[in-house]
Amino acid sequence: MSIGTPHREAIEAFNAASAKAQSVSHRTMRTSFLDQNVELPLHLSDDDVGVVLDAHGCDVFTVDVNNERPDEEALAIALFIVECVNEAAGFTEEKVDA
């Protein structure tokens, strides 16, 4: 699967911003996700283990879609990613308890 031109441009803009000596701004992180129709903050699904949703409850990704890991591992990995993305986007008070 190839990435279309608009998506490639968004990825290249994000990479250019993150290549600078300073970290990517909260605004850049939020805008980069919004460009992909994902509104932050992310959160874990209450119903499905390893499923990560955006602010509107739309699926963003699933950790361990093939169920090769125990549920606890999939949940922990999903939580780590959610916390990292949310913190990078400036949602430091959006802590999720597993």
DSSP file (Angstrom, degrees, kcal/mol; ACC not computed):
  #  RESIDUE AA STRUCTURE BP1 BP2  ACC     N-H-->O    O-->H-N    N-H-->O    O-->H-N    TCO  KAPPA ALPHA  PHI   PSI    X-CA   Y-CA   Z-CA
    1    1 A M              0   0    0      0, 0.0     2,-0.3     0, 0.0     0, 0.0   0.000 360.0 360.0 360.0 132.4    0.0    0.0    0.0
    2    2 A S        -     0   0    0      1,-0.0     2,-0.5     0, 0.0     0, 0.0  -0.708 360.0-115.8-102.1 156.1    1.4    3.4   -0.9
    3    3 A I        -     0   0    0     -2,-0.3     5,-0.0     1,-0.1    -1,-0.0  -0.790  33.9-121.1 -92.7 128.4    0.8    6.6    0.9
    4    4 A G     >  -     0   0    0     -2,-0.5     4,-2.8     1,-0.1     5,-0.2  -0.150  27.7-101.6 -65.3 162.3   -1.1    9.3   -1.1
    5    5 A T  H  > S+     0   0    0      1,-0.2     4,-2.6     2,-0.2     5,-0.2   0.885 119.1  49.7 -56.2 -47.9    0.4   12.7   -1.9
    6    6 A P  H  > S+     0   0    0      0, 0.0     4,-1.8     0, 0.0    -1,-0.2   0.911 115.2  45.1 -60.3 -39.1   -1.5   14.7    0.8
    7    7 A H  H  > S+     0   0    0      2,-0.2     4,-2.4     1,-0.2    -2,-0.2   0.899 111.3  52.2 -70.1 -39.8   -0.6   12.1    3.4
    8    8 A R  H  X S+     0   0    0     -4,-2.8     4,-2.6     1,-0.2    -1,-0.2   0.908 108.9  51.2 -61.6 -41.8    3.0   12.0    2.3
    9    9 A E  H  X S+     0   0    0     -4,-2.6     4,-2.3     2,-0.2    -1,-0.2   0.897 109.8  49.5 -63.7 -40.4    3.2   15.8    2.5
   10   10 A A  H  X S+     0   0    0     -4,-1.8     4,-2.3     2,-0.2    -1,-0.2   0.907 112.2  48.2 -64.5 -41.7    1.8   15.8    6.1
   11   11 A I  H  X S+     0   0    0     -4,-2.4     4,-2.7     2,-0.2    -2,-0.2   0.909 112.0  49.0 -65.5 -42.0    4.4   13.1    7.1
   12   12 A E  H  X S+     0   0    0     -4,-2.6     4,-2.3     2,-0.2    -2,-0.2   0.884 111.0  50.1 -66.1 -38.0    7.2   15.1    5.5
   13   13 A A  H  X S+     0   0    0     -4,-2.3     4,-2.1     2,-0.2    -2,-0.2   0.908 112.2  47.9 -65.7 -41.3    6.1   18.3    7.3
   14   14 A F  H  X S+     0   0    0     -4,-2.3     4,-2.4     2,-0.2    -2,-0.2   0.929 112.1  49.2 -63.8 -45.3    6.0   16.4   10.6
   15   15 A N  H  X S+     0   0    0     -4,-2.7     4,-1.2     1,-0.2    -2,-0.2   0.887 110.2  51.2 -61.8 -39.6    9.4   14.9   10.0
   16   16 A A  H  < S+     0   0    0     -4,-2.3     4,-0.5     1,-0.2    -1,-0.2   0.906 111.4  47.5 -64.9 -41.3   10.8   18.3    9.1
   17   17 A A  H >< S+     0   0    0     -4,-2.1     3,-0.8     1,-0.2    -2,-0.2   0.891 113.9  46.7 -66.8 -39.0    9.4   19.8   12.3
   18   18 A S  H 3< S+     0   0    0     -4,-2.4    -1,-0.2     1,-0.2    -2,-0.2   0.661  99.8  69.0 -79.5 -14.7   10.7   17.0   14.5
   19   19 A A  T 3< S+     0   0    0     -4,-1.2    -1,-0.2    -3,-0.2    -2,-0.2   0.643  80.2  98.7 -77.3 -14.4   14.2   17.0   12.9
   20   20 A K  S <  S-     0   0    0     -3,-0.8     4,-0.1    -4,-0.5    -3,-0.0  -0.277  91.6-108.1 -69.4 160.8   14.9   20.4   14.5
   21   21 A A  S    S+     0   0    0      2,-0.1     2,-0.1    -2,-0.0    -1,-0.1   0.841 102.3  66.7 -60.6 -34.8   17.0   20.5   17.7
   22   22 A Q  S    S-     0   0    0      1,-0.1    -2,-0.1    -5,-0.1     3,-0.1  -0.460  97.2 -95.9 -85.3 162.7   13.9   21.4   19.7
   23   23 A S        -     0   0    0      1,-0.1     2,-0.2    -2,-0.1    -1,-0.1  -0.256  48.1 -84.9 -73.5 164.1   11.0   19.0   20.2
   24   24 A V        -     0   0    0     -6,-0.1    -1,-0.1     1,-0.1    -6,-0.1  -0.475  51.8-115.0 -67.6 135.8    7.9   19.1   18.1
   25   25 A S     >  -     0   0    0     -2,-0.2     4,-2.3     1,-0.1     5,-0.2  -0.286  17.1-116.0 -71.6 158.6    5.4   21.6   19.5
   26   26 A H  H  > S+     0   0    0      1,-0.2     4,-2.7     2,-0.2     5,-0.2   0.902 117.9  53.6 -58.6 -40.7    2.0   20.6   20.9
   27   27 A R  H  > S+     0   0    0      1,-0.2     4,-2.8     2,-0.2     5,-0.2   0.911 107.8  49.1 -62.5 -43.5    0.4   22.5   18.1
   28   28 A T  H  > S+     0   0    0      2,-0.2     4,-2.6     1,-0.2    -1,-0.2   0.914 112.2  49.1 -62.6 -42.6    2.4   20.6   15.4
   29   29 A M  H  X S+     0   0    0     -4,-2.3     4,-1.9    59,-0.2    -2,-0.2   0.944 114.3  44.3 -62.7 -48.1    1.5   17.3   17.0
   30   30 A R  H  X S+     0   0    0     -4,-2.7     4,-2.6     1,-0.2    -2,-0.2   0.910 115.0  48.5 -63.8 -42.6   -2.2   18.1   17.2
   31   31 A T  H  X S+     0   0    0     -4,-2.8     4,-2.5    -5,-0.2    -1,-0.2   0.895 108.0  54.8 -65.4 -40.1   -2.3   19.5   13.7
   32   32 A S  H  < S+     0   0    0     -4,-2.6     4,-0.4    -5,-0.2    -1,-0.2   0.906 112.4  43.0 -61.2 -41.4   -0.5   16.5   12.3
   33   33 A F  H ><>S+     0   0    0     -4,-1.9     5,-2.0     1,-0.2     3,-1.4   0.913 111.7  53.6 -69.7 -41.9   -3.1   14.2   13.8
   34   34 A L  H ><5S+     0   0    0     -4,-2.6     3,-2.2     1,-0.3    -2,-0.2   0.869 100.2  62.0 -60.5 -35.3   -5.9   16.4   12.7
   35   35 A D  T 3<5S+     0   0    0     -4,-2.5    -1,-0.3     1,-0.3    -2,-0.2   0.738 106.1  46.9 -60.7 -21.2   -4.6   16.3    9.1
   36   36 A Q  T < 5S-     0   0    0     -3,-1.4    -1,-0.3    -4,-0.4    -2,-0.2   0.153 125.2-105.0-104.4  16.8   -5.2   12.5    9.3
   37   37 A N  T < 5S+     0   0    0     -3,-2.2     2,-0.5     1,-0.2    -3,-0.2   0.840  81.5 128.6  62.7  36.7   -8.7   13.1   10.8
   38   38 A V      < -     0   0    0     -5,-2.0     2,-0.6    -8,-0.1    -2,-0.2  -0.973  44.0-158.4-123.0 115.3   -7.7   12.0   14.3
   39   39 A E        -     0   0    0     -2,-0.5    16,-3.2    -3,-0.1    17,-0.3  -0.832  30.5-104.3 -96.3 126.0   -8.6   14.4   17.1
   40   40 A L  S    S+     0   0    0     -2,-0.6     2,-0.1    14,-0.2    14,-0.1  -0.488  83.9  70.3 -83.6 157.8   -6.5   14.1   20.2
   41   41 A P        -     0   0    0      0, 0.0     2,-0.2     0, 0.0    -2,-0.1   0.423  68.4-148.4 -82.9 156.4   -6.4   13.1   23.0
   42   42 A L        -     0   0    0     40,-0.3     2,-0.3    -2,-0.1    12,-0.2  -0.507  18.4-177.5 -81.8 157.9   -6.3    9.4   22.4
   43   43 A H  E     -A   53   0A   0     10,-2.3    10,-3.3    -2,-0.2     2,-0.2  -0.984  28.3 -99.2-152.7 161.7   -7.9    7.0   24.9
   44   44 A L  E     -A   52   0A   0     -2,-0.3     8,-0.2     8,-0.2     2,-0.2  -0.536  41.0-107.9 -81.4 147.0   -8.4    3.3   25.4
   45   45 A S        -     0   0    0      6,-2.5     5,-0.2     3,-0.4     6,-0.1  -0.501  15.5-148.4 -68.9 139.4  -11.6    1.5   24.4
   46   46 A D  S    S+     0   0    0     -2,-0.2    -1,-0.1     1,-0.1     3,-0.1   0.686  96.4  39.9 -78.2 -19.0  -13.7    0.4   27.4
   47   47 A D  S    S+     0   0    0      1,-0.2     2,-0.5     4,-0.1    -1,-0.1   0.772 111.9  47.9-102.9 -31.0  -15.0   -2.5   25.4
   48   48 A D  S >  S-     0   0    0      3,-0.1     3,-1.5     0, 0.0    -3,-0.4  -0.960  78.0-124.8-124.9 124.1  -12.0   -3.9   23.4
   49   49 A V  T 3  S+     0   0    0     -2,-0.5     3,-0.1     1,-0.2    -3,-0.1  -0.433  94.6  10.3 -66.0 129.3   -8.6   -4.7   24.7
   50   50 A G  T 3  S+     0   0    0      1,-0.3    13,-2.9    -2,-0.2     2,-0.5   0.426  92.0 130.5  85.3  -0.9   -5.8   -2.9   22.8
   51   51 A V  E <   - B   0  62A   0     -3,-1.5    -6,-2.5    11,-0.2     2,-0.5  -0.758  41.7-158.3 -90.9 128.9   -8.1   -0.7   20.8
   52   52 A V  E     -AB  44  61A   0      9,-3.1     8,-3.0    -2,-0.5     9,-1.2  -0.911   9.5-168.4-110.6 132.3   -7.1    3.0   20.8
   53   53 A L  E     -AB  43  59A   0    -10,-3.3   -10,-2.3    -2,-0.5     6,-0.2  -0.785  16.0-124.7-117.8 157.9   -9.8    5.6   20.0
   54   54 A D    >   -     0   0    0      4,-2.2     3,-2.0    -2,-0.3   -14,-0.2  -0.234  49.2 -79.2 -88.9-173.5   -9.6    9.4   19.2
   55   55 A A  T 3  S+     0   0    0    -16,-3.2   -15,-0.1     1,-0.3   -13,-0.1   0.727 132.6  49.8 -61.4 -22.5  -11.5   12.1   21.1
   56   56 A H  T 3  S-     0   0    0    -17,-0.3    -1,-0.3     2,-0.1   -16,-0.1   0.396 120.6-105.0 -96.6   1.6  -14.7   11.2   19.1
   57   57 A G  S <  S+     0   0    0     -3,-2.0     2,-0.3     1,-0.3    -2,-0.1   0.625  72.3 143.8  84.9  13.1  -14.5    7.5   19.8
   58   58 A C        -     0   0    0      1,-0.1    -4,-2.2     2,-0.0    -1,-0.3  -0.673  58.4-101.6 -86.1 140.2  -13.3    6.6   16.3
   59   59 A D  E     +B   53   0A   0     -2,-0.3    -6,-0.2    -6,-0.2     3,-0.1  -0.327  41.0 170.9 -58.1 136.6  -10.8    3.7   16.0
   60   60 A V  E     -     0   0A   0     -8,-3.0     2,-0.3     1,-0.5    -7,-0.2   0.698  63.1 -30.7-111.3 -50.3   -7.2    4.9   15.5
   61   61 A F  E     -B   52   0A   0     -9,-1.2    -9,-3.1     2,-0.0    -1,-0.5  -0.983  49.2-130.5-162.2 166.5   -5.3    1.6   15.8
   62   62 A T  E >   -B   51   0A   0     -2,-0.3     3,-0.5   -11,-0.2     2,-0.4  -0.993  17.2-139.7-126.4 129.5   -5.4   -1.8   17.6
   63   63 A V  T 3  S+     0   0    0    -13,-2.9     4,-0.1    -2,-0.4    15,-0.1  -0.745  86.9   3.3 -85.0 131.9   -2.4   -3.3   19.4
   64   64 A D  T >  S+     0   0    0     -2,-0.4     3,-2.0     1,-0.1    -1,-0.2   0.946  70.2 177.5  60.3  55.0   -2.0   -7.1   18.8
   65   65 A V  T <  S+     0   0    0     -3,-0.5    -1,-0.1     1,-0.3    -2,-0.1   0.745  78.4  54.8 -60.4 -24.5   -4.9   -7.4   16.3
   66   66 A N  T 3  S-     0   0    0      0, 0.0    -1,-0.3     0, 0.0    -2,-0.1   0.354 108.3-123.6 -92.9   6.2   -4.0  -11.2   15.9
   67   67 A N    <   +     0   0    0     -3,-2.0    -2,-0.1     1,-0.1     4,-0.1   0.885  64.9 139.9  54.9  44.3   -4.2  -11.9   19.7
   68   68 A E        +     0   0    0      2,-0.1    -1,-0.1     0, 0.0    -3,-0.1   0.575  58.5  59.4 -90.4 -11.4   -0.7  -13.2   19.9
   69   69 A R  S    S-     0   0    0     -5,-0.2     2,-0.0     1,-0.1     0, 0.0  -0.798  96.5 -95.2-113.4 156.1   -0.1  -11.5   23.3
   70   70 A P    >>  -     0   0    0      0, 0.0     4,-2.0     0, 0.0     3,-0.6  -0.382  41.1-111.6 -62.5 151.8   -1.8  -11.8   26.6
   71   71 A D  H 3> S+     0   0    0      1,-0.2     4,-2.7     2,-0.2     5,-0.2   0.858 116.9  58.7 -54.4 -38.7   -4.5   -9.1   27.1
   72   72 A E  H 3> S+     0   0    0      1,-0.2     4,-2.2     2,-0.2    -1,-0.2   0.886 107.1  46.6 -61.6 -39.5   -2.4   -7.5   29.9
   73   73 A E  H <> S+     0   0    0     -3,-0.6     4,-2.6     2,-0.2     5,-0.2   0.930 112.9  48.4 -68.0 -45.7    0.5   -7.0   27.5
   74   74 A A  H  X S+     0   0    0     -4,-2.0     4,-2.4     1,-0.2    -2,-0.2   0.909 112.9  48.9 -61.1 -42.1   -1.6   -5.6   24.7
   75   75 A L  H  X S+     0   0    0     -4,-2.7     4,-2.5    -5,-0.2    -1,-0.2   0.918 111.5  48.9 -63.1 -44.6   -3.4   -3.2   27.1
   76   76 A A  H  X S+     0   0    0     -4,-2.2     4,-2.6    -5,-0.2    -2,-0.2   0.919 111.8  48.4 -62.8 -44.6    0.0   -2.0   28.6
   77   77 A I  H  X S+     0   0    0     -4,-2.6     4,-2.2     2,-0.2     5,-0.2   0.934 112.5  48.4 -62.1 -46.2    1.4   -1.4   25.1
   78   78 A A  H  X S+     0   0    0     -4,-2.4     4,-2.6    -5,-0.2    -1,-0.2   0.920 111.9  50.0 -59.9 -43.7   -1.7    0.5   24.0
   79   79 A L  H  X S+     0   0    0     -4,-2.5     4,-2.7     1,-0.2     5,-0.2   0.903 108.5  52.3 -62.8 -42.4   -1.6    2.6   27.2
   80   80 A F  H  X S+     0   0    0     -4,-2.6     4,-2.2     2,-0.2    -1,-0.2   0.926 112.5  45.2 -59.2 -45.3    2.1    3.4   26.8
   81   81 A I  H  X S+     0   0    0     -4,-2.2     4,-2.6     2,-0.2     5,-0.3   0.925 112.9  50.3 -66.2 -44.6    1.5    4.7   23.2
   82   82 A V  H  X S+     0   0    0     -4,-2.6     4,-2.7     1,-0.2   -40,-0.3   0.937 112.2  47.5 -58.1 -48.3   -1.6    6.7   24.3
   83   83 A E  H  X S+     0   0    0     -4,-2.7     4,-2.3     1,-0.2    -1,-0.2   0.898 112.9  48.5 -62.5 -41.5    0.3    8.3   27.1
   84   84 A C  H  X S+     0   0    0     -4,-2.2     4,-2.4    -5,-0.2    -2,-0.2   0.935 114.5  44.4 -65.2 -46.8    3.3    9.2   24.9
   85   85 A V  H  X S+     0   0    0     -4,-2.6     4,-1.5     2,-0.2    -2,-0.2   0.940 115.1  48.1 -63.9 -47.5    1.1   10.7   22.1
   86   86 A N  H  <>S+     0   0    0     -4,-2.7     5,-3.2    -5,-0.3     4,-0.2   0.902 112.8  48.1 -62.3 -41.4   -1.1   12.6   24.5
   87   87 A E  H ><5S+     0   0    0     -4,-2.3     3,-1.6    -5,-0.2    -1,-0.2   0.922 110.0  51.8 -64.9 -43.2    1.9   14.0   26.4
   88   88 A A  H 3<5S+     0   0    0     -4,-2.4   -59,-0.2     1,-0.3    -1,-0.2   0.774 110.1  50.7 -63.8 -25.0    3.6   15.1   23.2
   89   89 A A  T 3<5S-     0   0    0     -4,-1.5    -1,-0.3    -5,-0.2    -2,-0.2   0.388 125.5-101.5 -93.9   2.8    0.4   16.8   22.2
   90   90 A G  T < 5S+     0   0    0     -3,-1.6     2,-0.9    -4,-0.2     3,-0.2   0.616  83.5 127.5  91.6  13.4    0.2   18.7   25.5
   91   91 A F    > < +     0   0    0     -5,-3.2     3,-1.2     1,-0.2    -3,-0.1  -0.489  19.7 148.5 -98.3  62.8   -2.5   16.6   27.2
   92   92 A T  T 3   +     0   0    0     -2,-0.9    -1,-0.2     1,-0.3     3,-0.1   0.722  69.1  53.4 -72.6 -20.8   -0.4   16.0   30.3
   93   93 A E  T 3  S+     0   0    0     -3,-0.2     2,-1.1     1,-0.2    -1,-0.3   0.467  84.1  90.6 -90.4  -1.7   -3.5   15.9   32.6
   94   94 A E    <   +     0   0    0     -3,-1.2     2,-0.2   -11,-0.1    -1,-0.2  -0.325  57.6 162.6 -90.3  52.4   -5.2   13.2   30.5
   95   95 A K        -     0   0    0     -2,-1.1     2,-0.5    -3,-0.1    -3,-0.0  -0.519  26.5-149.5 -76.0 138.8   -3.7   10.3   32.4
   96   96 A V        -     0   0    0     -2,-0.2     2,-0.5   -17,-0.1   -13,-0.1  -0.927   2.3-148.1-110.7 129.9   -5.4    6.9   31.9
   97   97 A D              0   0    0     -2,-0.5    -2,-0.0     1,-0.1     0, 0.0  -0.859 360.0 360.0 -97.6 127.0   -5.5    4.3   34.6
   98   98 A A              0   0    0     -2,-0.5    -1,-0.1   -22,-0.0   -22,-0.0   0.445 360.0 360.0 -90.1 360.0   -5.5    0.7   33.4
